[in-house]
Amino acid sequence: MKRLLLGLVTASMLLHGCGLPPSRPDNSPQRSQGRGAEVVTFALTLLETGYRFGGKNPAAGLDCSGMVSYVFDKGAGLHVQGSAADLARQGHTVPADQLQPGDLLFFNTRHMPHSHVAIYIGDGRFIHAPNSGGQVRTDSLKNPWYAQRFEEARSLLD
């Protein structure tokens, strides 16, 4: 399952012009997707890794912010740390219609702002370490539960 999903996402990124930025208004900045693709590729290797509150490495289990910190450190050489709320104070805001692979998505899942963080992988999907389900998995921004709780997106990569 993990290999199949990794192959599908990689193929989708290539077919959808991963190296080509989406069309934007002339005054909108373009962002590099190279490091974002590396982040996504690395993150997908963690699929089915067990969940553990406070977990910071795959061997012991990961929580949402631990997964993001681990992925950005190992997949992009960018050291970030802290809770989901701490991560939400880093980088810059990205409009929802300009999401690119590697952007961070923040959700209010516990009646607290920025209580969950995920990594956007493309095509309206994200990878995260939710405490429900007990393992790293992908989900869709079209899922009503996540759509209602989505707060903002941020980029740490440019």
Protein Blocks (a to p, Z undefined) as FASTA:
>chain_A
ZZmmmmmmmmmmmmnommpccdddfklccddfklmmmmmmmmmmmgoiacdehiabfkno
pcfklmmmmmmmmmnopaceddfklmmmgcjdddfklccehiacdddfkopghkbccdde
bjhiacdddfehoiacdddfklmklmmmpmbdcdfkZZ
